[in-house]
Amino acid sequence: MSGFFVDWNGDLRTTDDPGGGYSCEVDLPVRYVAVKNKNGVTIHEATLYRNQADLDKARIKAVLVPGSKSWGSPKEGF
C-alpha cells in the first residue's frame, strides 16, 4: 500500500521510498506505518495518510521530500 507519513524531522515521506536504506511495513486498517532498518528493527512509527485528501483533512503541511534526503537533521551534521 502506497501512502505518506511524517518522519521525526517533520518531513513528509512516501511509504514506497522512505530513504535512508529503510523500508516500511504498513497496516492499512489501523493506518499505521512501521519504518524498519535493514535488520527489520522498527526505528520509527507513524500514521499512514493514504492520499492528499487525508493529509488535508489532518491539516498536514509538511513538505514531501525524496528518499535521497537524509533522515538526519542539520543539528546532527547531515
Distance bins in CASP14 RR format, pairs under 12 A and 6 or more apart:
PFRMAT RR
TARGET T0000
AUTHOR 0000-0000-0000
RMODE 2
METHOD distances of the structure
MODEL  1
1 14 0 0 0 0 0 1 0 0 0 0 0
1 15 1 0 0 1 0 0 0 0 0 0 0
1 16 0 0 0 0 1 0 0 0 0 0 0
1 24 0 0 0 0 1 0 0 0 0 0 0
1 25 0 0 0 0 0 1 0 0 0 0 0
1 26 1 0 1 0 0 0 0 0 0 0 0
1 27 0 0 0 0 1 0 0 0 0 0 0
1 28 1 0 1 0 0 0 0 0 0 0 0
1 29 0 0 0 0 0 1 0 0 0 0 0
1 31 0 0 0 0 0 1 0 0 0 0 0
1 32 0 0 0 0 0 1 0 0 0 0 0
1 33 0 0 0 0 1 0 0 0 0 0 0
1 48 1 0 0 1 0 0 0 0 0 0 0
1 49 0 0 0 0 0 1 0 0 0 0 0
1 50 1 0 0 1 0 0 0 0 0 0 0
1 51 0 0 0 0 0 1 0 0 0 0 0
2 13 0 0 0 0 0 1 0 0 0 0 0
2 14 1 0 0 1 0 0 0 0 0 0 0
2 15 1 0 1 0 0 0 0 0 0 0 0
2 16 1 0 1 0 0 0 0 0 0 0 0
2 17 0 0 0 0 1 0 0 0 0 0 0
2 18 0 0 0 0 0 1 0 0 0 0 0
2 24 0 0 0 0 1 0 0 0 0 0 0
2 26 0 0 0 0 1 0 0 0 0 0 0
2 28 0 0 0 0 0 1 0 0 0 0 0
2 33 0 0 0 0 0 1 0 0 0 0 0
2 48 0 0 0 0 1 0 0 0 0 0 0
2 49 0 0 0 0 0 1 0 0 0 0 0
2 50 0 0 0 0 1 0 0 0 0 0 0
2 51 0 0 0 0 1 0 0 0 0 0 0
3 12 0 0 0 0 1 0 0 0 0 0 0
3 13 0 0 0 0 1 0 0 0 0 0 0
3 14 1 0 0 1 0 0 0 0 0 0 0
3 15 1 0 1 0 0 0 0 0 0 0 0
3 16 1 0 0 1 0 0 0 0 0 0 0
3 17 0 0 0 0 0 1 0 0 0 0 0
3 18 0 0 0 0 0 1 0 0 0 0 0
3 24 0 0 0 0 1 0 0 0 0 0 0
3 26 1 0 0 1 0 0 0 0 0 0 0
3 28 0 0 0 0 1 0 0 0 0 0 0
3 31 0 0 0 0 1 0 0 0 0 0 0
3 32 0 0 0 0 0 1 0 0 0 0 0
3 33 0 0 0 0 1 0 0 0 0 0 0
3 46 0 0 0 0 0 1 0 0 0 0 0
3 47 0 0 0 0 0 1 0 0 0 0 0
3 48 1 0 0 1 0 0 0 0 0 0 0
3 49 1 0 0 1 0 0 0 0 0 0 0
3 50 1 0 1 0 0 0 0 0 0 0 0
3 51 1 0 0 1 0 0 0 0 0 0 0
3 52 0 0 0 0 0 1 0 0 0 0 0
3 53 0 0 0 0 0 1 0 0 0 0 0
3 54 0 0 0 0 1 0 0 0 0 0 0
3 55 0 0 0 0 1 0 0 0 0 0 0
3 64 0 0 0 0 0 1 0 0 0 0 0
4 10 0 0 0 0 0 1 0 0 0 0 0
4 11 0 0 0 0 0 1 0 0 0 0 0
4 12 1 0 1 0 0 0 0 0 0 0 0
4 13 1 0 0 1 0 0 0 0 0 0 0
4 14 1 0 1 0 0 0 0 0 0 0 0
4 15 1 0 0 1 0 0 0 0 0 0 0
4 16 0 0 0 0 1 0 0 0 0 0 0
4 17 0 0 0 0 0 1 0 0 0 0 0
4 18 0 0 0 0 0 1 0 0 0 0 0
4 24 0 0 0 0 0 1 0 0 0 0 0
4 26 0 0 0 0 0 1 0 0 0 0 0
4 31 0 0 0 0 0 1 0 0 0 0 0
4 33 0 0 0 0 1 0 0 0 0 0 0
4 46 0 0 0 0 1 0 0 0 0 0 0
4 47 0 0 0 0 1 0 0 0 0 0 0
4 48 1 0 0 1 0 0 0 0 0 0 0
4 49 1 0 1 0 0 0 0 0 0 0 0
4 50 1 0 0 1 0 0 0 0 0 0 0
4 51 0 0 0 0 1 0 0 0 0 0 0
4 52 0 0 0 0 1 0 0 0 0 0 0
4 53 0 0 0 0 0 1 0 0 0 0 0
4 54 1 0 0 1 0 0 0 0 0 0 0
4 55 1 0 0 1 0 0 0 0 0 0 0
4 56 0 0 0 0 0 1 0 0 0 0 0
4 58 0 0 0 0 0 1 0 0 0 0 0
4 60 0 0 0 0 1 0 0 0 0 0 0
4 62 0 0 0 0 1 0 0 0 0 0 0
4 63 0 0 0 0 0 1 0 0 0 0 0
4 64 1 0 0 1 0 0 0 0 0 0 0
4 65 0 0 0 0 0 1 0 0 0 0 0
5 11 0 0 0 0 1 0 0 0 0 0 0
5 12 1 0 0 1 0 0 0 0 0 0 0
5 13 1 0 0 1 0 0 0 0 0 0 0
5 14 0 0 0 0 1 0 0 0 0 0 0
5 15 1 0 0 1 0 0 0 0 0 0 0
5 16 0 0 0 0 0 1 0 0 0 0 0
5 17 0 0 0 0 0 1 0 0 0 0 0
5 18 1 0 0 1 0 0 0 0 0 0 0
5 19 0 0 0 0 0 1 0 0 0 0 0
5 22 0 0 0 0 0 1 0 0 0 0 0
5 24 1 0 0 1 0 0 0 0 0 0 0
5 25 0 0 0 0 0 1 0 0 0 0 0
5 26 0 0 0 0 1 0 0 0 0 0 0
5 27 0 0 0 0 0 1 0 0 0 0 0
5 31 0 0 0 0 1 0 0 0 0 0 0
5 32 0 0 0 0 1 0 0 0 0 0 0
5 33 1 0 1 0 0 0 0 0 0 0 0
5 34 0 0 0 0 1 0 0 0 0 0 0
5 35 1 0 0 1 0 0 0 0 0 0 0
5 44 0 0 0 0 1 0 0 0 0 0 0
5 45 0 0 0 0 1 0 0 0 0 0 0
5 46 1 1 0 0 0 0 0 0 0 0 0
5 47 1 0 0 1 0 0 0 0 0 0 0
5 48 1 0 0 1 0 0 0 0 0 0 0
5 49 1 0 0 1 0 0 0 0 0 0 0
5 50 0 0 0 0 0 1 0 0 0 0 0
5 54 0 0 0 0 0 1 0 0 0 0 0
5 55 0 0 0 0 0 1 0 0 0 0 0
5 58 0 0 0 0 0 1 0 0 0 0 0
5 60 0 0 0 0 1 0 0 0 0 0 0
5 62 0 0 0 0 1 0 0 0 0 0 0
5 64 0 0 0 0 0 1 0 0 0 0 0
5 65 0 0 0 0 0 1 0 0 0 0 0
6 12 1 0 1 0 0 0 0 0 0 0 0
6 13 1 0 0 1 0 0 0 0 0 0 0
6 14 0 0 0 0 0 1 0 0 0 0 0
6 15 0 0 0 0 0 1 0 0 0 0 0
6 18 0 0 0 0 0 1 0 0 0 0 0
6 33 0 0 0 0 1 0 0 0 0 0 0
6 35 0 0 0 0 0 1 0 0 0 0 0
6 44 0 0 0 0 1 0 0 0 0 0 0
6 45 0 0 0 0 0 1 0 0 0 0 0
6 46 1 0 1 0 0 0 0 0 0 0 0
6 47 1 0 0 1 0 0 0 0 0 0 0
6 48 0 0 0 0 0 1 0 0 0 0 0
6 49 0 0 0 0 1 0 0 0 0 0 0
6 54 0 0 0 0 0 1 0 0 0 0 0
6 55 0 0 0 0 1 0 0 0 0 0 0
6 58 0 0 0 0 1 0 0 0 0 0 0
6 59 0 0 0 0 0 1 0 0 0 0 0
6 60 1 0 0 1 0 0 0 0 0 0 0
6 61 0 0 0 0 0 1 0 0 0 0 0
6 62 1 0 1 0 0 0 0 0 0 0 0
6 63 0 0 0 0 0 1 0 0 0 0 0
6 64 0 0 0 0 0 1 0 0 0 0 0
6 65 0 0 0 0 0 1 0 0 0 0 0
7 13 1 0 1 0 0 0 0 0 0 0 0
7 14 0 0 0 0 0 1 0 0 0 0 0
7 15 0 0 0 0 0 1 0 0 0 0 0
7 18 1 0 0 1 0 0 0 0 0 0 0
7 19 0 0 0 0 1 0 0 0 0 0 0
7 20 0 0 0 0 0 1 0 0 0 0 0
7 22 0 0 0 0 1 0 0 0 0 0 0
7 24 0 0 0 0 0 1 0 0 0 0 0
7 33 0 0 0 0 0 1 0 0 0 0 0
7 35 1 0 0 1 0 0 0 0 0 0 0
7 43 0 0 0 0 0 1 0 0 0 0 0
7 44 1 0 0 1 0 0 0 0 0 0 0
7 45 0 0 0 0 0 1 0 0 0 0 0
7 46 1 0 0 1 0 0 0 0 0 0 0
7 47 0 0 0 0 0 1 0 0 0 0 0
7 62 0 0 0 0 1 0 0 0 0 0 0
7 63 0 0 0 0 0 1 0 0 0 0 0
7 64 0 0 0 0 0 1 0 0 0 0 0
7 65 0 0 0 0 1 0 0 0 0 0 0
7 67 0 0 0 0 0 1 0 0 0 0 0
7 69 0 0 0 0 1 0 0 0 0 0 0
7 70 0 0 0 0 0 1 0 0 0 0 0
7 71 1 0 0 1 0 0 0 0 0 0 0
7 72 0 0 0 0 1 0 0 0 0 0 0
7 73 0 0 0 0 0 1 0 0 0 0 0
8 18 0 0 0 0 0 1 0 0 0 0 0
8 22 0 0 0 0 0 1 0 0 0 0 0
8 35 0 0 0 0 1 0 0 0 0 0 0
8 43 0 0 0 0 1 0 0 0 0 0 0
8 44 1 0 0 1 0 0 0 0 0 0 0
8 45 0 0 0 0 0 1 0 0 0 0 0
8 46 0 0 0 0 1 0 0 0 0 0 0
8 62 0 0 0 0 0 1 0 0 0 0 0
8 70 0 0 0 0 0 1 0 0 0 0 0
8 71 1 0 0 1 0 0 0 0 0 0 0
8 72 0 0 0 0 1 0 0 0 0 0 0
8 73 0 0 0 0 1 0 0 0 0 0 0
8 76 0 0 0 0 0 1 0 0 0 0 0
9 44 0 0 0 0 0 1 0 0 0 0 0
9 46 0 0 0 0 0 1 0 0 0 0 0
9 62 0 0 0 0 1 0 0 0 0 0 0
9 63 0 0 0 0 0 1 0 0 0 0 0
9 65 0 0 0 0 1 0 0 0 0 0 0
9 69 0 0 0 0 1 0 0 0 0 0 0
9 70 0 0 0 0 1 0 0 0 0 0 0
9 71 1 0 0 1 0 0 0 0 0 0 0
9 72 1 0 0 1 0 0 0 0 0 0 0
9 73 1 0 1 0 0 0 0 0 0 0 0
9 74 0 0 0 0 1 0 0 0 0 0 0
9 75 0 0 0 0 1 0 0 0 0 0 0
9 76 0 0 0 0 1 0 0 0 0 0 0
9 78 0 0 0 0 1 0 0 0 0 0 0
10 44 0 0 0 0 0 1 0 0 0 0 0
10 46 0 0 0 0 1 0 0 0 0 0 0
10 60 0 0 0 0 1 0 0 0 0 0 0
10 61 0 0 0 0 1 0 0 0 0 0 0
10 62 1 0 1 0 0 0 0 0 0 0 0
10 63 0 0 0 0 1 0 0 0 0 0 0
10 64 0 0 0 0 0 1 0 0 0 0 0
10 65 0 0 0 0 1 0 0 0 0 0 0
10 69 0 0 0 0 0 1 0 0 0 0 0
10 71 0 0 0 0 0 1 0 0 0 0 0
10 72 0 0 0 0 0 1 0 0 0 0 0
10 73 0 0 0 0 1 0 0 0 0 0 0
11 18 0 0 0 0 0 1 0 0 0 0 0
11 19 0 0 0 0 0 1 0 0 0 0 0
11 44 0 0 0 0 0 1 0 0 0 0 0
11 46 0 0 0 0 0 1 0 0 0 0 0
11 60 0 0 0 0 0 1 0 0 0 0 0
11 61 0 0 0 0 0 1 0 0 0 0 0
11 62 1 0 1 0 0 0 0 0 0 0 0
11 63 1 0 0 1 0 0 0 0 0 0 0
11 64 1 0 0 1 0 0 0 0 0 0 0
11 65 1 0 1 0 0 0 0 0 0 0 0
11 66 0 0 0 0 1 0 0 0 0 0 0
11 67 0 0 0 0 1 0 0 0 0 0 0
11 69 1 0 0 1 0 0 0 0 0 0 0
11 70 0 0 0 0 1 0 0 0 0 0 0
11 71 0 0 0 0 1 0 0 0 0 0 0
11 72 0 0 0 0 1 0 0 0 0 0 0
11 73 0 0 0 0 1 0 0 0 0 0 0
12 18 0 0 0 0 0 1 0 0 0 0 0
12 33 0 0 0 0 0 1 0 0 0 0 0
12 46 0 0 0 0 0 1 0 0 0 0 0
12 47 0 0 0 0 0 1 0 0 0 0 0
12 49 0 0 0 0 1 0 0 0 0 0 0
12 52 0 0 0 0 0 1 0 0 0 0 0
12 54 0 0 0 0 0 1 0 0 0 0 0
12 55 1 0 0 1 0 0 0 0 0 0 0
12 58 0 0 0 0 0 1 0 0 0 0 0
12 60 1 0 0 1 0 0 0 0 0 0 0
12 61 0 0 0 0 1 0 0 0 0 0 0
12 62 1 1 0 0 0 0 0 0 0 0 0
12 63 1 0 0 1 0 0 0 0 0 0 0
12 64 1 0 1 0 0 0 0 0 0 0 0
12 65 1 0 0 1 0 0 0 0 0 0 0
12 66 0 0 0 0 0 1 0 0 0 0 0
12 67 0 0 0 0 0 1 0 0 0 0 0
12 69 0 0 0 0 0 1 0 0 0 0 0
13 19 1 0 0 1 0 0 0 0 0 0 0
13 20 0 0 0 0 1 0 0 0 0 0 0
13 21 0 0 0 0 0 1 0 0 0 0 0
13 22 0 0 0 0 1 0 0 0 0 0 0
13 23 0 0 0 0 0 1 0 0 0 0 0
13 24 0 0 0 0 1 0 0 0 0 0 0
13 33 0 0 0 0 1 0 0 0 0 0 0
13 35 0 0 0 0 1 0 0 0 0 0 0
13 44 0 0 0 0 1 0 0 0 0 0 0
13 46 0 0 0 0 1 0 0 0 0 0 0
13 48 0 0 0 0 0 1 0 0 0 0 0
13 49 0 0 0 0 0 1 0 0 0 0 0
13 60 0 0 0 0 0 1 0 0 0 0 0
13 62 0 0 0 0 1 0 0 0 0 0 0
13 63 0 0 0 0 0 1 0 0 0 0 0
13 64 1 0 0 1 0 0 0 0 0 0 0
13 65 1 0 0 1 0 0 0 0 0 0 0
13 66 0 0 0 0 1 0 0 0 0 0 0
13 67 1 0 0 1 0 0 0 0 0 0 0
13 68 0 0 0 0 0 1 0 0 0 0 0
13 69 0 0 0 0 1 0 0 0 0 0 0
13 70 0 0 0 0 0 1 0 0 0 0 0
13 71 0 0 0 0 1 0 0 0 0 0 0
14 22 0 0 0 0 0 1 0 0 0 0 0
14 23 0 0 0 0 0 1 0 0 0 0 0
14 24 0 0 0 0 1 0 0 0 0 0 0
14 26 0 0 0 0 0 1 0 0 0 0 0
14 33 0 0 0 0 0 1 0 0 0 0 0
14 35 0 0 0 0 0 1 0 0 0 0 0
14 46 0 0 0 0 0 1 0 0 0 0 0
14 48 0 0 0 0 0 1 0 0 0 0 0
14 49 0 0 0 0 0 1 0 0 0 0 0
14 50 0 0 0 0 0 1 0 0 0 0 0
14 51 0 0 0 0 0 1 0 0 0 0 0
14 55 0 0 0 0 0 1 0 0 0 0 0
14 64 1 0 0 1 0 0 0 0 0 0 0
14 65 0 0 0 0 1 0 0 0 0 0 0
14 66 0 0 0 0 1 0 0 0 0 0 0
14 67 1 0 0 1 0 0 0 0 0 0 0
14 69 0 0 0 0 0 1 0 0 0 0 0
15 22 0 0 0 0 0 1 0 0 0 0 0
15 23 0 0 0 0 1 0 0 0 0 0 0
15 24 1 0 1 0 0 0 0 0 0 0 0
15 25 0 0 0 0 1 0 0 0 0 0 0
15 26 1 0 1 0 0 0 0 0 0 0 0
15 27 0 0 0 0 0 1 0 0 0 0 0
15 28 0 0 0 0 0 1 0 0 0 0 0
15 31 0 0 0 0 0 1 0 0 0 0 0
15 32 0 0 0 0 0 1 0 0 0 0 0
15 33 1 0 1 0 0 0 0 0 0 0 0
15 34 0 0 0 0 0 1 0 0 0 0 0
15 35 0 0 0 0 1 0 0 0 0 0 0
15 36 0 0 0 0 0 1 0 0 0 0 0
15 44 0 0 0 0 0 1 0 0 0 0 0
15 46 0 0 0 0 1 0 0 0 0 0 0
15 47 0 0 0 0 0 1 0 0 0 0 0
15 48 1 0 0 1 0 0 0 0 0 0 0
15 49 0 0 0 0 1 0 0 0 0 0 0
15 50 0 0 0 0 1 0 0 0 0 0 0
15 51 0 0 0 0 0 1 0 0 0 0 0
15 67 0 0 0 0 0 1 0 0 0 0 0
16 22 0 0 0 0 0 1 0 0 0 0 0
16 23 0 0 0 0 1 0 0 0 0 0 0
16 24 1 0 0 1 0 0 0 0 0 0 0
16 26 0 0 0 0 1 0 0 0 0 0 0
16 33 0 0 0 0 0 1 0 0 0 0 0
16 66 0 0 0 0 0 1 0 0 0 0 0
16 67 0 0 0 0 1 0 0 0 0 0 0
17 23 0 0 0 0 1 0 0 0 0 0 0
17 24 0 0 0 0 1 0 0 0 0 0 0
17 35 0 0 0 0 0 1 0 0 0 0 0
17 64 0 0 0 0 0 1 0 0 0 0 0
17 65 0 0 0 0 1 0 0 0 0 0 0
17 66 1 0 0 1 0 0 0 0 0 0 0
17 67 1 0 1 0 0 0 0 0 0 0 0
17 68 0 0 0 0 1 0 0 0 0 0 0
17 69 0 0 0 0 0 1 0 0 0 0 0
18 24 1 0 1 0 0 0 0 0 0 0 0
18 25 0 0 0 0 0 1 0 0 0 0 0
18 26 0 0 0 0 0 1 0 0 0 0 0
18 33 0 0 0 0 1 0 0 0 0 0 0
18 34 0 0 0 0 0 1 0 0 0 0 0
18 35 1 0 1 0 0 0 0 0 0 0 0
18 36 0 0 0 0 1 0 0 0 0 0 0
18 37 0 0 0 0 0 1 0 0 0 0 0
18 43 0 0 0 0 0 1 0 0 0 0 0
18 44 0 0 0 0 1 0 0 0 0 0 0
18 46 0 0 0 0 1 0 0 0 0 0 0
18 64 0 0 0 0 0 1 0 0 0 0 0
18 65 0 0 0 0 0 1 0 0 0 0 0
18 66 0 0 0 0 0 1 0 0 0 0 0
18 67 1 0 0 1 0 0 0 0 0 0 0
18 68 0 0 0 0 0 1 0 0 0 0 0
18 69 0 0 0 0 0 1 0 0 0 0 0
18 70 0 0 0 0 0 1 0 0 0 0 0
18 71 0 0 0 0 1 0 0 0 0 0 0
19 35 0 0 0 0 1 0 0 0 0 0 0
19 36 0 0 0 0 0 1 0 0 0 0 0
19 37 0 0 0 0 0 1 0 0 0 0 0
19 38 0 0 0 0 0 1 0 0 0 0 0
19 43 0 0 0 0 0 1 0 0 0 0 0
19 44 0 0 0 0 0 1 0 0 0 0 0
19 65 0 0 0 0 1 0 0 0 0 0 0
19 66 0 0 0 0 1 0 0 0 0 0 0
19 67 1 1 0 0 0 0 0 0 0 0 0
19 68 1 0 0 1 0 0 0 0 0 0 0
19 69 1 0 0 1 0 0 0 0 0 0 0
19 70 0 0 0 0 1 0 0 0 0 0 0
19 71 1 0 0 1 0 0 0 0 0 0 0
19 72 0 0 0 0 0 1 0 0 0 0 0
20 35 0 0 0 0 1 0 0 0 0 0 0
20 36 0 0 0 0 0 1 0 0 0 0 0
20 37 0 0 0 0 1 0 0 0 0 0 0
20 38 0 0 0 0 1 0 0 0 0 0 0
20 43 0 0 0 0 1 0 0 0 0 0 0
20 44 0 0 0 0 0 1 0 0 0 0 0
20 65 0 0 0 0 0 1 0 0 0 0 0
20 66 0 0 0 0 0 1 0 0 0 0 0
20 67 1 0 0 1 0 0 0 0 0 0 0
20 68 0 0 0 0 1 0 0 0 0 0 0
20 69 0 0 0 0 1 0 0 0 0 0 0
20 70 1 0 0 1 0 0 0 0 0 0 0
20 71 1 0 1 0 0 0 0 0 0 0 0
20 72 0 0 0 0 1 0 0 0 0 0 0
20 78 0 0 0 0 0 1 0 0 0 0 0
21 35 0 0 0 0 1 0 0 0 0 0 0
21 36 0 0 0 0 1 0 0 0 0 0 0
21 37 1 0 0 1 0 0 0 0 0 0 0
21 38 1 0 0 1 0 0 0 0 0 0 0
21 39 0 0 0 0 0 1 0 0 0 0 0
21 40 0 0 0 0 0 1 0 0 0 0 0
21 43 0 0 0 0 0 1 0 0 0 0 0
21 67 0 0 0 0 1 0 0 0 0 0 0
21 68 0 0 0 0 0 1 0 0 0 0 0
21 70 0 0 0 0 0 1 0 0 0 0 0
21 71 0 0 0 0 1 0 0 0 0 0 0
22 33 0 0 0 0 0 1 0 0 0 0 0
22 34 0 0 0 0 1 0 0 0 0 0 0
22 35 1 0 1 0 0 0 0 0 0 0 0
22 36 1 0 0 1 0 0 0 0 0 0 0
22 37 1 0 0 1 0 0 0 0 0 0 0
22 38 1 0 0 1 0 0 0 0 0 0 0
22 39 0 0 0 0 0 1 0 0 0 0 0
22 40 0 0 0 0 1 0 0 0 0 0 0
22 41 0 0 0 0 0 1 0 0 0 0 0
22 42 0 0 0 0 1 0 0 0 0 0 0
22 43 1 0 0 1 0 0 0 0 0 0 0
22 44 1 0 0 1 0 0 0 0 0 0 0
22 46 0 0 0 0 0 1 0 0 0 0 0
22 67 0 0 0 0 1 0 0 0 0 0 0
22 70 0 0 0 0 0 1 0 0 0 0 0
22 71 1 0 0 1 0 0 0 0 0 0 0
23 33 0 0 0 0 0 1 0 0 0 0 0
23 34 0 0 0 0 1 0 0 0 0 0 0
23 35 1 0 0 1 0 0 0 0 0 0 0
23 36 1 0 1 0 0 0 0 0 0 0 0
23 37 0 0 0 0 1 0 0 0 0 0 0
23 38 0 0 0 0 1 0 0 0 0 0 0
23 39 0 0 0 0 0 1 0 0 0 0 0
23 40 1 0 0 1 0 0 0 0 0 0 0
23 41 0 0 0 0 0 1 0 0 0 0 0
23 42 0 0 0 0 0 1 0 0 0 0 0
23 43 0 0 0 0 0 1 0 0 0 0 0
23 44 0 0 0 0 0 1 0 0 0 0 0
23 67 0 0 0 0 0 1 0 0 0 0 0
24 32 0 0 0 0 0 1 0 0 0 0 0
24 33 1 0 1 0 0 0 0 0 0 0 0
24 34 1 0 0 1 0 0 0 0 0 0 0
24 35 1 0 1 0 0 0 0 0 0 0 0
24 36 1 0 0 1 0 0 0 0 0 0 0
24 37 0 0 0 0 0 1 0 0 0 0 0
24 40 0 0 0 0 0 1 0 0 0 0 0
24 42 0 0 0 0 0 1 0 0 0 0 0
24 43 0 0 0 0 0 1 0 0 0 0 0
24 44 0 0 0 0 1 0 0 0 0 0 0
24 45 0 0 0 0 0 1 0 0 0 0 0
24 46 0 0 0 0 1 0 0 0 0 0 0
24 48 0 0 0 0 1 0 0 0 0 0 0
24 67 0 0 0 0 0 1 0 0 0 0 0
25 32 0 0 0 0 1 0 0 0 0 0 0
25 33 1 0 0 1 0 0 0 0 0 0 0
25 34 1 0 1 0 0 0 0 0 0 0 0
25 35 0 0 0 0 1 0 0 0 0 0 0
25 36 1 0 0 1 0 0 0 0 0 0 0
25 37 0 0 0 0 0 1 0 0 0 0 0
25 40 0 0 0 0 1 0 0 0 0 0 0
25 41 0 0 0 0 0 1 0 0 0 0 0
25 42 0 0 0 0 1 0 0 0 0 0 0
25 43 0 0 0 0 0 1 0 0 0 0 0
25 44 0 0 0 0 0 1 0 0 0 0 0
25 45 0 0 0 0 0 1 0 0 0 0 0
25 46 0 0 0 0 0 1 0 0 0 0 0
25 48 0 0 0 0 0 1 0 0 0 0 0
26 32 1 0 0 1 0 0 0 0 0 0 0
26 33 1 0 1 0 0 0 0 0 0 0 0
26 34 1 0 0 1 0 0 0 0 0 0 0
26 35 0 0 0 0 0 1 0 0 0 0 0
26 36 0 0 0 0 0 1 0 0 0 0 0
26 45 0 0 0 0 0 1 0 0 0 0 0
26 46 0 0 0 0 0 1 0 0 0 0 0
26 47 0 0 0 0 0 1 0 0 0 0 0
26 48 1 0 1 0 0 0 0 0 0 0 0
26 49 0 0 0 0 0 1 0 0 0 0 0
26 50 0 0 0 0 1 0 0 0 0 0 0
27 33 1 0 0 1 0 0 0 0 0 0 0
27 34 1 0 0 1 0 0 0 0 0 0 0
27 42 0 0 0 0 0 1 0 0 0 0 0
27 45 0 0 0 0 0 1 0 0 0 0 0
27 46 0 0 0 0 0 1 0 0 0 0 0
27 47 0 0 0 0 0 1 0 0 0 0 0
27 48 1 0 0 1 0 0 0 0 0 0 0
28 48 1 0 0 1 0 0 0 0 0 0 0
28 49 0 0 0 0 0 1 0 0 0 0 0
28 50 0 0 0 0 1 0 0 0 0 0 0
29 48 0 0 0 0 0 1 0 0 0 0 0
29 50 0 0 0 0 0 1 0 0 0 0 0
30 45 0 0 0 0 0 1 0 0 0 0 0
30 46 0 0 0 0 0 1 0 0 0 0 0
30 47 0 0 0 0 1 0 0 0 0 0 0
30 48 0 0 0 0 1 0 0 0 0 0 0
31 45 0 0 0 0 0 1 0 0 0 0 0
31 46 0 0 0 0 1 0 0 0 0 0 0
31 47 1 0 1 0 0 0 0 0 0 0 0
31 48 1 0 1 0 0 0 0 0 0 0 0
31 49 1 0 0 1 0 0 0 0 0 0 0
31 50 1 0 0 1 0 0 0 0 0 0 0
31 51 0 0 0 0 0 1 0 0 0 0 0
31 54 0 0 0 0 1 0 0 0 0 0 0
31 57 0 0 0 0 0 1 0 0 0 0 0
31 58 0 0 0 0 0 1 0 0 0 0 0
32 42 0 0 0 0 0 1 0 0 0 0 0
32 44 0 0 0 0 0 1 0 0 0 0 0
32 45 1 0 0 1 0 0 0 0 0 0 0
32 46 1 0 0 1 0 0 0 0 0 0 0
32 47 1 0 0 1 0 0 0 0 0 0 0
32 48 1 0 0 1 0 0 0 0 0 0 0
32 49 0 0 0 0 0 1 0 0 0 0 0
33 42 0 0 0 0 1 0 0 0 0 0 0
33 43 0 0 0 0 0 1 0 0 0 0 0
33 44 0 0 0 0 1 0 0 0 0 0 0
33 45 1 0 0 1 0 0 0 0 0 0 0
33 46 1 0 1 0 0 0 0 0 0 0 0
33 47 1 0 0 1 0 0 0 0 0 0 0
33 48 1 0 1 0 0 0 0 0 0 0 0
33 49 0 0 0 0 1 0 0 0 0 0 0
33 50 0 0 0 0 0 1 0 0 0 0 0
34 40 0 0 0 0 1 0 0 0 0 0 0
34 41 0 0 0 0 1 0 0 0 0 0 0
34 42 1 0 1 0 0 0 0 0 0 0 0
34 43 0 0 0 0 1 0 0 0 0 0 0
34 44 1 0 0 1 0 0 0 0 0 0 0
34 45 1 0 1 0 0 0 0 0 0 0 0
34 46 0 0 0 0 1 0 0 0 0 0 0
34 47 0 0 0 0 0 1 0 0 0 0 0
34 48 0 0 0 0 0 1 0 0 0 0 0
35 41 0 0 0 0 1 0 0 0 0 0 0
35 42 1 0 0 1 0 0 0 0 0 0 0
35 43 1 0 1 0 0 0 0 0 0 0 0
35 44 1 0 1 0 0 0 0 0 0 0 0
35 45 1 0 0 1 0 0 0 0 0 0 0
35 46 1 0 0 1 0 0 0 0 0 0 0
35 48 0 0 0 0 0 1 0 0 0 0 0
35 67 0 0 0 0 0 1 0 0 0 0 0
35 71 0 0 0 0 1 0 0 0 0 0 0
36 42 1 0 1 0 0 0 0 0 0 0 0
36 43 1 0 0 1 0 0 0 0 0 0 0
36 44 0 0 0 0 1 0 0 0 0 0 0
36 45 0 0 0 0 0 1 0 0 0 0 0
37 43 1 0 1 0 0 0 0 0 0 0 0
37 44 0 0 0 0 1 0 0 0 0 0 0
37 71 0 0 0 0 0 1 0 0 0 0 0
43 71 0 0 0 0 1 0 0 0 0 0 0
43 72 0 0 0 0 0 1 0 0 0 0 0
44 71 0 0 0 0 1 0 0 0 0 0 0
44 72 0 0 0 0 0 1 0 0 0 0 0
46 58 0 0 0 0 0 1 0 0 0 0 0
46 60 0 0 0 0 0 1 0 0 0 0 0
46 62 0 0 0 0 0 1 0 0 0 0 0
47 54 0 0 0 0 1 0 0 0 0 0 0
47 55 0 0 0 0 0 1 0 0 0 0 0
47 57 0 0 0 0 0 1 0 0 0 0 0
47 58 1 0 0 1 0 0 0 0 0 0 0
47 60 0 0 0 0 1 0 0 0 0 0 0
47 62 0 0 0 0 0 1 0 0 0 0 0
48 54 0 0 0 0 1 0 0 0 0 0 0
48 55 0 0 0 0 0 1 0 0 0 0 0
48 58 0 0 0 0 0 1 0 0 0 0 0
48 60 0 0 0 0 0 1 0 0 0 0 0
49 55 1 0 1 0 0 0 0 0 0 0 0
49 56 0 0 0 0 1 0 0 0 0 0 0
49 57 0 0 0 0 1 0 0 0 0 0 0
49 58 1 0 0 1 0 0 0 0 0 0 0
49 59 0 0 0 0 0 1 0 0 0 0 0
49 60 1 0 0 1 0 0 0 0 0 0 0
49 62 0 0 0 0 1 0 0 0 0 0 0
49 64 0 0 0 0 0 1 0 0 0 0 0
50 56 0 0 0 0 0 1 0 0 0 0 0
50 57 0 0 0 0 0 1 0 0 0 0 0
50 58 0 0 0 0 0 1 0 0 0 0 0
51 57 0 0 0 0 1 0 0 0 0 0 0
51 58 0 0 0 0 0 1 0 0 0 0 0
51 60 0 0 0 0 0 1 0 0 0 0 0
52 58 0 0 0 0 0 1 0 0 0 0 0
52 60 0 0 0 0 1 0 0 0 0 0 0
52 61 0 0 0 0 0 1 0 0 0 0 0
52 64 0 0 0 0 1 0 0 0 0 0 0
53 60 0 0 0 0 0 1 0 0 0 0 0
54 60 0 0 0 0 1 0 0 0 0 0 0
55 61 0 0 0 0 1 0 0 0 0 0 0
55 62 0 0 0 0 1 0 0 0 0 0 0
55 63 0 0 0 0 0 1 0 0 0 0 0
55 64 0 0 0 0 1 0 0 0 0 0 0
63 69 0 0 0 0 1 0 0 0 0 0 0
65 71 0 0 0 0 1 0 0 0 0 0 0
65 72 0 0 0 0 0 1 0 0 0 0 0
69 78 0 0 0 0 1 0 0 0 0 0 0
70 76 0 0 0 0 1 0 0 0 0 0 0
70 77 0 0 0 0 1 0 0 0 0 0 0
70 78 1 0 1 0 0 0 0 0 0 0 0
71 78 1 0 0 1 0 0 0 0 0 0 0
72 78 1 1 0 0 0 0 0 0 0 0 0
END
